[in-house]
């Protein structure tokens, strides 16, 4: 069985709002063994909505989820688009209107505005699904595909899914997707080039996918109507990839890089302290997002100014004058200084230029130095990124966690 997801909203196709509903529905459908074969986005235009619904009817989708465009304003046109596509008129539902009035009375203590009556319009023959967490009802139209129309508010999508998932059968899965292998410290093209020989042995029905994600590379296998023998062969290839590229693989330690470094710190019995300049506390925030991080995270310093670097962590003024705040030497002193000051096993220092100003030809915007020290050695790595200020800060934090991960892996390997 397969499904289609149609997300309606001009705000989605113009980038004003980032969609989360499609991802939610994809995950839920895959768990039921249903392949979400199509995912589309359309603006709030009747013809575009109707054309998209017709497309999925012609493709004989089993289920169609239309999300968004069920609000009270004149640009909420999903009802009209679906009705036009299936050739049915819209009818006013007294039951839907009564539910809307009750919601306004219970939650807001007022009568609903007149334009909320639009939300009580349903295509002829549609099954009304009352909304307990908002005003817009959902509705279901039987046929092929079976059409589920949900409001676009994410918590309302979740509400309707949980109330309607019994209408969607659990089927023997025809869709295979492997666990996702997550790598750091290696680029997508470099990883693909090195993995390619292993992929030559993939069975015919299995495909692979690489996904770059802010300094990480995610890799997984997938396929439709894959036999058990093909899955076994695919899993064997994945094990070979894990073994060959274990130096870069972090997903065996956790879903996120911060979870991975946290688990490694725990396993090695280490505590860490941070000295952040350009990241302004982002690395500490990510590390402490992980439950239980107090077992390995001691403290963090945000030493943004030169004076803070000197006063709080003992970076020599001469070093700052000779090499600059953004330099290999300063990153080294930050890592070593914070480790000594906090009396921890590991110190991590970060200094860079987030932009948009402050760059030079020798030290452009996006430059960052990251140092890691354990008392016996200090490693400093240089990275160059090219985003805006917020993107650079995010890249810097990711590079810091990557540098820490590689350092801990090497430390563990060397005993």
Secondary structure, 3 states (H helix, E strand, C coil): CEEEEEEECHHHHCCCCCCCHHHHHHHHHHHCCCEEEEEEEECCCHHHHHHHHHHHHHCCCCEEEEECCCCCCCCCCHHHHHHHHHCCCEEECHHHHHHHHHHHHHHHCCCCCHHHHHHHEEECCCEEECCCCCCCCEEEECCCCEEEEECCCHHHHHHHHHHHHHHCCCCCCCEEECCCEEEECCCHHHHHHHHHHHHCCCCCCCEEEEEEECCEEEEEEEEECCCHHHHHHHHHHHHHHHHHCCCCECCCCCCCHHHHHHHHHHHCCCCEEEEECCCCCHHHHHHHCCCCHHHCEEEEEECCCHHHHHHHHCCCHHHHHHHCCCCHHHHHHHHHHHHHHHCCCEEEEEEECCCCCCCCCCCCCCEEEEEEECCCCEEEEEEECCCCHHHHHHHHHHHHHHHHHHHHHHHHHCC
